Amino acid sequence: MARKDQRSDEAREWRRLYRSARWAKLRQSVLDADPLCRYCLEAEIIEEAKVVDHIKPHKGDPELFWSVDNLQPLCEACHNGRKQREDLGQKLVRFGPDGWPIE
């Protein structure tokens, strides 16, 4: 049995943007220009980016949604872990390659 979509009507409306040809083209251009995960690079780890993330959540604002300056390439692990915790306002402790916390 299919699960009911729990999102608001407003959220369902802007989520359609992710299925547009314009988004697919923009997403690919970001990944072509910057193919490595930005968060992993901070820790001196080389990981291929698979996700294009909005730095500042757009919440349906078309200007923020389409702004290249508001996009960053991330690997799936960083997007689904660290980025989601940041968006929820949770405190994160990151560690550099030397094992010490990154401020």
C-alpha positions in Angstrom: 0.0 0.0 0.0 1.4 3.4 -1.0 2.2 5.8 1.8 0.3 9.1 2.0 2.4 12.1 1.2 2.7 14.0 4.6 3.9 17.2 3.0 1.9 20.4 2.9 0.3 21.5 -0.4 2.8 24.3 -0.5 5.8 21.9 -0.1 4.4 19.5 -2.7 4.2 22.4 -5.1 7.8 23.5 -4.9 9.1 19.9 -4.7 8.0 19.5 -8.3 10.8 21.9 -9.3 13.2 19.0 -8.6 11.6 17.0 -11.4 12.0 19.8 -14.0 14.4 19.7 -16.9 15.7 23.1 -15.8 16.7 21.6 -12.4 18.3 18.6 -14.0 20.4 20.8 -16.3 21.4 23.2 -13.4 22.2 20.2 -11.1 24.5 18.6 -13.7 26.3 21.9 -14.4 27.1 22.3 -10.7 28.4 18.7 -10.5 30.4 19.1 -13.7 32.0 22.3 -12.4 32.6 21.0 -8.8 32.5 17.2 -8.7 33.8 16.7 -5.2 31.8 16.8 -1.9 32.4 20.2 -0.3 32.1 18.9 3.3 34.4 16.0 2.7 37.0 18.4 1.2 37.0 20.4 4.5 38.2 17.2 6.2 40.7 16.6 3.4 38.7 13.6 2.1 38.2 13.0 -1.6 34.6 11.9 -2.2 32.5 12.3 -5.4 29.5 14.5 -5.0 26.2 13.0 -6.1 23.8 15.6 -4.6 23.4 19.3 -5.2 22.3 20.9 -2.0 20.7 24.3 -1.3 23.0 26.0 1.3 20.2 28.1 2.6 16.8 26.3 2.5 14.7 27.8 -0.2 11.3 26.9 1.2 9.8 27.5 -2.3 11.5 30.9 -2.9 12.4 30.7 -6.6 15.2 33.1 -6.3 17.0 30.9 -3.7 16.0 27.7 -5.5 17.6 28.7 -8.8 20.6 30.7 -7.5 23.9 29.0 -8.3 25.4 30.8 -5.4 23.1 28.9 -3.1 24.1 25.5 -4.3 26.8 23.2 -3.2 27.9 19.7 -4.2 27.7 17.0 -1.5 28.1 13.3 -1.3 25.0 11.4 -0.2 26.4 10.6 3.2 27.0 14.3 4.0 23.7 15.4 2.6 21.7 12.8 4.4 23.6 13.1 7.6 25.5 16.3 8.4 23.4 18.6 6.3 20.1 17.4 7.6 21.3 17.8 11.2 22.5 21.3 10.4 19.0 22.1 9.0 17.4 20.9 12.2 19.7 23.1 14.2 21.6 20.3 15.9 25.2 20.9 17.1 27.8 19.1 15.0 31.4 18.3 15.9 33.6 17.6 12.9 37.1 16.3 12.9 40.0 17.0 10.6 42.4 14.4 9.2 44.6 14.9 12.2 41.8 13.8 14.5 41.3 17.1 16.2 37.9 18.9 16.1 37.3 21.5 13.4 35.9 24.7 14.7 
